[in-house]
Amino acid sequence: MLQPMMLREISVGRDPACDIPIDPNMGTVSSRHAVIYNSVDGQLFFRDQSKNGSTVNGAPVHNISVPLNPGSSIVLANTCFLPWEKISVFFPMAQAPYSTQYASSSQGNAAMGAPTSYVGSNPYGDVYAGMPNQAASYAPYVSANNTADTETLQKFHWGAFFLYPYWGFTNGTWWAFFLLLIPPFYLVGALICGFKGYQWAWKRGKWTSFKEFKIVQHTWTTVAFTSLIFSVSVGLLCLIIEWLMHV
């Protein structure tokens, strides 16, 4: 069994003082874009702390921690590929399988020969669950409260559709507010925000967890439908009153 690695944390970004400095000309990468650290059981983590986010094996990561496996593909701000060789310099034992304490998988997974799942924690207090030793491709191993649910991000955002000027102003797409000044573009802006709303809000917001993100966006949708129902009800009431006055 492997011995746990010495606990350490390294920084990644355009700041020359970072342990892994990035080309200063990569303007979309933050000065202190991310940190990579390990837990007592040897599990590596990538924690994004940037403005433009990152991707790990194609999964979006923004202001949260995700476990890393040897060979994981990391792209900063969708433009800068981070070679695994630069990481392994600081964590040489990360090139070997981890000695993680595994939890038993379901009988179905075991019968198919699928790897068992595990649960653990890291220095930031995140509780994570994932599938070990999936270096080439895996679902986003985000902490249990931060799981970036791809299905949710691809849904139509009714709150952004109905309230998009105000929703956009508070969710990083402030330009949507000014489309109010151009009436012909109002419906176009509403449709765009409806289809891209969840993705834009997740990428551009400063969320402590995906759970918090879902609660806030659900609130926008609830307010939108409540406002719609209220407006329709008031309109119908006015019509009824006007009709009664002419009977």
C-alpha positions as MATLAB code, in Angstrom:
seq = 'MLQPMMLREISVGRDPACDIPIDPNMGTVSSRHAVIYNSVDGQLFFRDQSKNGSTVNGAPVHNISVPLNPGSSIVLANTCFLPWEKISVFFPMAQAPYSTQYASSSQGNAAMGAPTSYVGSNPYGDVYAGMPNQAASYAPYVSANNTADTETLQKFHWGAFFLYPYWGFTNGTWWAFFLLLIPPFYLVGALICGFKGYQWAWKRGKWTSFKEFKIVQHTWTTVAFTSLIFSVSVGLLCLIIEWLMHV';
ca = [
       0.000    0.000    0.000;
       1.287    3.453   -0.885;
       2.180    5.863    1.848;
       0.265    9.163    1.929;
       1.951   12.058    0.176;
       3.267   15.027    2.117;
       0.479   17.586    2.274;
       1.152   20.506   -0.022;
      -0.619   23.068   -2.163;
       0.582   24.675   -5.383;
      -0.785   27.662   -7.265;
      -1.474   28.050  -10.979;
      -1.919   31.364  -12.791;
      -0.404   34.264  -14.724;
       1.266   35.643  -11.611;
       5.007   34.892  -11.975;
       5.036   33.965   -8.298;
       2.748   30.980   -8.932;
       4.266   27.514   -8.632;
       3.075   26.794  -12.178;
       3.221   30.168  -13.969;
       1.128   30.637  -17.089;
       2.096   32.805  -20.065;
       1.217   36.421  -19.103;
      -0.243   36.889  -22.588;
      -3.044   34.427  -21.775;
      -5.383   37.223  -20.730;
      -8.387   35.014  -19.952;
      -6.412   33.120  -17.297;
      -6.543   34.745  -13.861;
      -3.431   35.801  -11.961;
      -4.212   33.185   -9.322;
      -6.406   30.933  -11.405;
      -6.400   27.748   -9.332;
      -4.669   25.689   -6.685;
      -3.849   21.989   -6.702;
      -3.477   20.199   -3.392;
      -3.624   16.759   -1.841;
      -5.437   15.240    1.119;
      -4.044   12.953    3.797;
      -5.010    9.850    1.792;
      -3.046   11.042   -1.243;
      -6.045   12.224   -3.299;
      -5.241   15.212   -5.498;
      -7.694   18.079   -5.915;
      -8.018   20.936   -8.364;
      -9.727   24.021   -6.936;
     -10.739   26.704   -9.406;
     -10.775   30.224   -7.994;
     -10.854   32.202  -11.226;
     -13.130   34.578  -13.089;
     -13.482   32.526  -16.276;
     -13.486   29.019  -14.836;
     -11.768   25.825  -15.974;
     -12.615   22.416  -17.345;
     -11.440   19.053  -16.026;
     -11.847   16.233  -18.535;
     -14.351   18.407  -20.381;
     -16.504   19.138  -17.309;
     -16.943   22.799  -16.269;
     -15.386   23.734  -12.936;
     -15.875   27.167  -11.378;
     -15.005   28.170   -7.817;
     -15.228   24.598   -6.546;
     -12.906   21.640   -5.937;
     -12.783   18.450   -7.980;
     -10.648   15.355   -7.393;
      -7.941   14.673   -9.960;
      -6.710   11.348  -11.284;
      -3.358   10.704  -12.995;
      -3.544   12.093  -16.504;
      -6.647   14.229  -15.972;
      -7.093   16.827  -18.717;
      -7.155   20.379  -17.348;
      -7.910   23.472  -19.415;
      -7.804   26.937  -17.856;
     -10.373   29.490  -19.064;
     -11.146   27.269  -22.082;
      -7.897   28.397  -23.712;
      -4.831   27.155  -21.813;
      -4.051   23.430  -21.528;
      -2.225   22.477  -18.327;
       0.126   19.522  -18.988;
      -0.015   16.805  -16.360;
       3.790   16.640  -16.384;
       3.926   20.047  -14.692;
       1.702   18.801  -11.896;
       3.551   15.527  -11.335;
       6.743   17.488  -10.625;
       5.161   18.618   -7.366;
       3.222   15.406   -6.716;
       5.397   12.575   -8.079;
       3.354    9.847   -6.378;
       0.292   11.067   -8.286;
       1.572    9.099  -11.260;
       0.610    5.874   -9.471;
      -2.882    4.677   -8.429;
      -4.095    6.148   -5.162;
      -4.373    4.153   -1.967;
      -7.875    5.490   -1.368;
     -10.209    3.725    1.013;
     -12.991    2.492   -1.277;
     -16.615    1.986   -0.415;
     -18.360   -1.047   -1.855;
     -20.130   -0.455   -5.151;
     -23.539   -1.720   -6.153;
     -23.801   -5.335   -7.255;
     -24.628   -4.151  -10.759;
     -21.388   -2.206  -11.054;
     -19.393   -5.061   -9.579;
     -20.900   -7.527  -12.025;
     -19.933   -5.292  -14.927;
     -16.426   -4.891  -13.608;
     -16.926   -1.174  -12.988;
     -14.600    0.532  -10.477;
     -15.925    0.965   -6.971;
     -16.896    4.418   -5.770;
     -15.314    6.233   -2.853;
     -16.142    8.984   -0.425;
     -13.651   11.230    1.300;
     -12.746   14.796    2.195;
     -10.060   17.367    1.519;
      -8.375   20.272    3.299;
     -11.111   22.672    2.164;
     -13.793   20.615    3.879;
     -15.474   19.454    0.679;
     -17.016   16.002    0.795;
     -16.579   14.260   -2.508;
     -17.760   11.125   -4.216;
     -16.318    9.781   -7.425;
     -14.935    6.921   -9.441;
     -11.187    6.356   -8.979;
      -8.578    5.671  -11.634;
     -10.576    7.127  -14.515;
      -7.719    9.119  -15.989;
      -9.023    9.633  -19.506;
     -12.714   10.317  -19.016;
     -15.053   10.649  -16.064;
     -18.108   12.571  -14.986;
     -17.377   15.814  -13.114;
     -16.192   14.645   -9.682;
     -17.371   17.701   -7.832;
     -18.063   17.694   -4.119;
     -21.400   16.202   -3.129;
     -22.964   19.639   -2.653;
     -21.262   21.112   -5.720;
     -21.959   18.548   -8.422;
     -22.156   20.399  -11.714;
     -25.238   18.671  -13.072;
     -24.880   18.880  -16.849;
     -28.572   18.084  -17.330;
     -29.554   21.091  -15.221;
     -27.183   23.406  -17.088;
     -28.788   22.414  -20.397;
     -32.380   23.069  -19.307;
     -34.408   26.016  -20.564;
     -34.321   28.761  -17.919;
     -37.853   30.149  -17.621;
     -36.786   32.694  -15.034;
     -34.177   34.125  -17.391;
     -36.707   34.043  -20.251;
     -39.455   36.020  -18.522;
     -37.259   38.338  -16.431;
     -34.125   38.384  -18.531;
     -33.267   42.115  -18.285;
     -33.279   41.939  -14.483;
     -31.982   38.371  -14.297;
     -29.138   39.257  -16.646;
     -28.142   42.323  -14.642;
     -27.645   40.202  -11.501;
     -26.194   37.086  -13.175;
     -23.243   38.446  -15.115;
     -25.014   39.273  -18.391;
     -25.654   42.944  -17.686;
     -25.882   43.755  -21.404;
     -29.293   42.063  -21.482;
     -30.708   44.955  -19.461;
     -29.987   47.416  -22.259;
     -31.960   45.365  -24.783;
     -35.028   46.887  -23.111;
     -34.143   50.041  -25.025;
     -34.469   48.170  -28.344;
     -37.990   46.641  -28.374;
     -37.491   44.494  -31.535;
     -34.660   42.638  -29.813;
     -36.549   41.973  -26.576;
     -37.915   38.582  -27.637;
     -34.580   37.576  -29.180;
     -32.777   38.416  -25.945;
     -35.379   36.534  -23.917;
     -34.952   33.393  -26.014;
     -31.156   33.537  -25.872;
     -31.171   33.968  -22.091;
     -33.717   31.182  -21.768;
     -31.571   28.694  -23.658;
     -28.208   29.798  -22.203;
     -29.337   31.071  -18.820;
     -28.219   28.205  -16.581;
     -24.833   27.918  -18.280;
     -24.107   31.652  -18.145;
     -25.210   31.999  -14.532;
     -23.093   29.018  -13.428;
     -20.003   30.208  -15.295;
     -20.147   33.877  -14.352;
     -21.507   33.731  -10.825;
     -19.562   33.364   -7.587;
     -21.241   30.283   -6.138;
     -20.186   28.476   -2.994;
     -21.934   25.306   -4.168;
     -24.039   23.970   -7.003;
     -26.856   23.535   -4.506;
     -26.829   27.274   -3.791;
     -26.767   27.940   -7.544;
     -29.854   25.778   -8.137;
     -31.761   27.392   -5.262;
     -31.094   30.910   -6.560;
     -32.000   30.049  -10.162;
     -35.120   28.193   -9.024;
     -36.127   31.307   -7.105;
     -35.848   33.354  -10.304;
     -38.121   30.858  -12.082;
     -40.610   30.903   -9.218;
     -40.723   34.708   -9.212;
     -41.155   34.723  -13.001;
     -44.129   32.363  -12.986;
     -45.648   34.056   -9.938;
     -45.419   37.427  -11.696;
     -46.906   35.934  -14.852;
     -49.845   34.367  -12.999;
     -50.432   37.579  -11.052;
     -50.400   39.703  -14.217;
     -52.783   37.367  -16.039;
     -55.096   37.248  -13.026;
     -55.191   41.031  -12.726;
     -55.841   41.344  -16.456;
     -58.731   38.874  -16.330;
     -60.152   40.598  -13.263;
     -60.088   43.945  -15.051;
     -61.877   42.446  -18.047;
     -64.543   40.912  -15.828;
     -65.088   44.196  -13.983;
     -65.322   46.101  -17.265;
     -67.801   43.555  -18.617;
     -69.952   43.733  -15.482;
     -70.030   47.511  -15.714;
     -71.515   47.306  -19.208;
     -74.087   44.612  -18.470;
];
